[in-house]
Structures are given as C-alpha cells and as structure tokens.
Amino acid sequence: MKKENVLDIITSLRARRDALGYAHEKLKQDSDSYNKIIIVISLGAGIMESIKMRLNLNAAGWSLAPILLNSGIAGLSALMKFQNYPVRMEAITQASSVLNNCLQKARNHIKDEEIDPELMSDYNASLLACECAVYPSERKQFMLQAHKNLLLILKKEKEYYTAIDKANRGISFSINSDESIENILDTSEHPLKPTNKIIEMETVKEEEIDNL
C-alpha cells in the first residue's frame, strides 16, 4: 500500500513492530516449554537413579527407565537445536531495532507535509528486515493480531480522551466495560492471563468533580 504521508508510515511501522513482538514472544514460549520438559525429565531420571542406588534395585525395569528418560532428553535437545530458536529470536530482535530507529525518525518528521527521501529509504529497509525475520505464513498471523491490538488501543484512547473532555467541561460521564478483550483479540496463540472482573464505576457527577 502506497504511503501518502508520515502518519501512514508511523502506523505501518507500529503494526510491524508489534507483529515482531508477538513472533518473538511465541518463539520464547516454545523454547521455554522445551526447556521445562527437559528439566522435569532430568529430575525424574536423577531421582530414579538415586532410588535405584539406595534400595539396590536391580530389576530390568529400573535399569531400563533411566536409559529411556535420558534418550528422551537427548531427543528433545536435538529437536530444540533443529528449531534454531536462539538465532531466530536474535533475528527478530535486530529487525525490531531497525523498525524502532525508523519509527523514531518518522515521529521526528510528523509535521512534514511530504515524506523525506531518507525516511522512505529507512522505511523500505525496515520492511525488508521485517520480511526476513519472520516466515510469510507466520507473518500473516502475527500482523493480523497486531492490527487488532492497535485498533483496540486506538478505540480505548478515544474513549479516554472523550471522558477527560467531559470531566473538564463538568459533564457527567460513566466508565464501564461492555465488551471482553478476548472477544476482540485473537487469543488462540497467546491466551490472556486471568484477571479479576473490571468493576464498573459509578457515574461521576459535576458536584463530585468539584470536590476532588
């Protein structure tokens, strides 16, 4: 999509930066899951070896179980190495750095009526960095999630500034939560942590505002 002004570039960079953040988070979660499983299996193998030595258990099952557990650990370690998590996460981190630098430059030129050629060059480099850091099939998923998140943020910001304007003018207003975040965001890949239900605030009257 052609960018007509600096604001378009800023919006595009914010979405791609958030998408890279989601991608990095997903890789970290997968890597941590493998590490946790390996730790649990290693502890289990160590405990079985200790029990076997203390109780002088020489049955075939007690001799075979540690071998199977250690083989499972070796298999998981090889699978982790095959997935190449550290290199992929580092590539995403470097791409995020490129996007952040370009985003800062774009915000410094927010008042410009035309897009500076140097800024456009940096923007193109940012696009290339983003495209090289994440596989196309995954990029589609994370971009969709980032767009939904930005839309939700913009919506809540608008409600926030509207409430401030009403408060400054002494107009009564109310703040409530009429929709769930889970219904707006796609949380299938990144489930939200359970939180307490948001308590609806009572209507703020003009007299109460004056007493603050």
WOGI-V599013 format. One record per residue. N is the residue number from 1. SS is DSSP state (H for helix, E for strand, - for the rest). OMEGA is omega in whole degrees, 0 to 359 (* if undefined). NEAR is the number of other ideal C-beta (glycine too) atoms within 10 Angstrom. Layout:
n->N ss->SS omega->OMEGA near->NEAR
n->N ss->SS omega->OMEGA near->NEAR
This chain:
n->1 ss->- omega->182 near->5
n->2 ss->- omega->180 near->4
n->3 ss->- omega->184 near->16
n->4 ss->- omega->182 near->10
n->5 ss->- omega->183 near->13
n->6 ss->H omega->180 near->23
n->7 ss->H omega->176 near->12
n->8 ss->H omega->179 near->15
n->9 ss->H omega->180 near->24
n->10 ss->H omega->179 near->18
n->11 ss->H omega->179 near->15
n->12 ss->H omega->181 near->19
n->13 ss->H omega->179 near->24
n->14 ss->H omega->180 near->18
n->15 ss->H omega->181 near->20
n->16 ss->H omega->177 near->26
n->17 ss->H omega->178 near->19
n->18 ss->H omega->178 near->21
n->19 ss->H omega->176 near->27
n->20 ss->H omega->177 near->28
n->21 ss->H omega->177 near->16
n->22 ss->H omega->180 near->21
n->23 ss->H omega->179 near->27
n->24 ss->H omega->179 near->21
n->25 ss->H omega->180 near->15
n->26 ss->H omega->179 near->18
n->27 ss->H omega->180 near->20
n->28 ss->H omega->178 near->13
n->29 ss->H omega->179 near->11
n->30 ss->H omega->180 near->14
n->31 ss->H omega->179 near->16
n->32 ss->H omega->179 near->11
n->33 ss->H omega->177 near->11
n->34 ss->H omega->181 near->15
n->35 ss->H omega->179 near->14
n->36 ss->H omega->179 near->10
n->37 ss->H omega->180 near->14
n->38 ss->H omega->180 near->17
n->39 ss->H omega->181 near->11
n->40 ss->H omega->180 near->10
n->41 ss->H omega->179 near->17
n->42 ss->H omega->177 near->14
n->43 ss->H omega->179 near->11
n->44 ss->H omega->179 near->15
n->45 ss->H omega->179 near->18
n->46 ss->H omega->179 near->12
n->47 ss->H omega->180 near->12
n->48 ss->H omega->178 near->15
n->49 ss->H omega->180 near->15
n->50 ss->H omega->179 near->10
n->51 ss->H omega->180 near->11
n->52 ss->H omega->181 near->16
n->53 ss->H omega->182 near->9
n->54 ss->H omega->185 near->8
n->55 ss->H omega->180 near->9
n->56 ss->- omega->180 near->7
n->57 ss->- omega->183 near->12
n->58 ss->- omega->180 near->8
n->59 ss->- omega->183 near->9
n->60 ss->H omega->181 near->7
n->61 ss->H omega->180 near->7
n->62 ss->H omega->178 near->15
n->63 ss->H omega->183 near->11
n->64 ss->H omega->185 near->10
n->65 ss->H omega->179 near->16
n->66 ss->H omega->179 near->16
n->67 ss->H omega->179 near->10
n->68 ss->H omega->180 near->11
n->69 ss->H omega->179 near->19
n->70 ss->H omega->176 near->14
n->71 ss->H omega->176 near->11
n->72 ss->H omega->178 near->16
n->73 ss->H omega->180 near->17
n->74 ss->H omega->179 near->11
n->75 ss->H omega->179 near->11
n->76 ss->H omega->179 near->15
n->77 ss->H omega->178 near->13
n->78 ss->H omega->179 near->10
n->79 ss->H omega->177 near->10
n->80 ss->H omega->179 near->18
n->81 ss->H omega->179 near->10
n->82 ss->H omega->179 near->8
n->83 ss->H omega->174 near->14
n->84 ss->- omega->183 near->11
n->85 ss->H omega->183 near->17
n->86 ss->H omega->182 near->12
n->87 ss->H omega->180 near->9
n->88 ss->H omega->178 near->18
n->89 ss->H omega->178 near->17
n->90 ss->H omega->178 near->12
n->91 ss->H omega->178 near->19
n->92 ss->H omega->179 near->24
n->93 ss->H omega->179 near->12
n->94 ss->H omega->178 near->14
n->95 ss->H omega->178 near->23
n->96 ss->H omega->178 near->22
n->97 ss->H omega->178 near->12
n->98 ss->H omega->179 near->20
n->99 ss->H omega->180 near->26
n->100 ss->H omega->178 near->14
n->101 ss->H omega->179 near->13
n->102 ss->H omega->179 near->25
n->103 ss->H omega->177 near->20
n->104 ss->H omega->178 near->11
n->105 ss->H omega->181 near->18
n->106 ss->H omega->179 near->27
n->107 ss->H omega->176 near->13
n->108 ss->H omega->180 near->12
n->109 ss->- omega->186 near->16
n->110 ss->- omega->182 near->11
n->111 ss->- omega->180 near->6
n->112 ss->- omega->179 near->12
n->113 ss->- omega->179 near->6
n->114 ss->- omega->181 near->10
n->115 ss->- omega->179 near->17
n->116 ss->- omega->180 near->15
n->117 ss->H omega->179 near->8
n->118 ss->H omega->178 near->10
n->119 ss->H omega->179 near->19
n->120 ss->H omega->177 near->15
n->121 ss->H omega->177 near->11
n->122 ss->H omega->179 near->21
n->123 ss->H omega->178 near->24
n->124 ss->H omega->177 near->11
n->125 ss->H omega->178 near->14
n->126 ss->H omega->177 near->25
n->127 ss->H omega->180 near->16
n->128 ss->H omega->180 near->12
n->129 ss->H omega->179 near->20
n->130 ss->H omega->182 near->24
n->131 ss->H omega->181 near->13
n->132 ss->H omega->185 near->11
n->133 ss->H omega->185 near->25
n->134 ss->- omega->178 near->25
n->135 ss->- omega->183 near->12
n->136 ss->H omega->181 near->7
n->137 ss->H omega->179 near->7
n->138 ss->H omega->182 near->16
n->139 ss->H omega->178 near->17
n->140 ss->H omega->182 near->12
n->141 ss->H omega->183 near->18
n->142 ss->H omega->177 near->23
n->143 ss->H omega->178 near->19
n->144 ss->H omega->179 near->14
n->145 ss->H omega->179 near->23
n->146 ss->H omega->179 near->20
n->147 ss->H omega->178 near->15
n->148 ss->H omega->180 near->14
n->149 ss->H omega->179 near->20
n->150 ss->H omega->178 near->14
n->151 ss->H omega->179 near->13
n->152 ss->H omega->179 near->14
n->153 ss->H omega->180 near->12
n->154 ss->H omega->180 near->11
n->155 ss->H omega->181 near->12
n->156 ss->H omega->176 near->11
n->157 ss->H omega->179 near->10
n->158 ss->H omega->178 near->10
n->159 ss->H omega->181 near->12
n->160 ss->H omega->181 near->11
n->161 ss->H omega->175 near->10
n->162 ss->H omega->179 near->11
n->163 ss->H omega->178 near->15
n->164 ss->H omega->180 near->11
n->165 ss->H omega->178 near->11
n->166 ss->H omega->179 near->15
n->167 ss->H omega->180 near->15
n->168 ss->H omega->180 near->9
n->169 ss->- omega->178 near->10
n->170 ss->- omega->180 near->11
n->171 ss->- omega->179 near->13
n->172 ss->- omega->179 near->13
n->173 ss->E omega->179 near->17
n->174 ss->- omega->178 near->11
n->175 ss->- omega->178 near->13
n->176 ss->- omega->179 near->11
n->177 ss->- omega->183 near->11
n->178 ss->- omega->178 near->5
n->179 ss->- omega->183 near->10
n->180 ss->- omega->179 near->11
n->181 ss->H omega->180 near->14
n->182 ss->H omega->180 near->10
n->183 ss->H omega->182 near->7
n->184 ss->H omega->183 near->13
n->185 ss->- omega->174 near->15
n->186 ss->- omega->185 near->12
n->187 ss->- omega->181 near->12
n->188 ss->- omega->181 near->8
n->189 ss->- omega->182 near->13
n->190 ss->- omega->182 near->13
n->191 ss->- omega->180 near->8
n->192 ss->- omega->176 near->10
n->193 ss->- omega->180 near->4
n->194 ss->- omega->179 near->5
n->195 ss->- omega->177 near->7
n->196 ss->- omega->180 near->5
n->197 ss->- omega->180 near->7
n->198 ss->- omega->181 near->11
n->199 ss->- omega->180 near->8
n->200 ss->- omega->180 near->11
n->201 ss->- omega->179 near->11
n->202 ss->- omega->179 near->10
n->203 ss->- omega->180 near->11
n->204 ss->E omega->182 near->17
n->205 ss->- omega->182 near->13
n->206 ss->H omega->181 near->12
n->207 ss->H omega->179 near->9
n->208 ss->H omega->179 near->11
n->209 ss->H omega->180 near->16
n->210 ss->H omega->182 near->8
n->211 ss->H omega->181 near->7
n->212 ss->- omega->* near->6
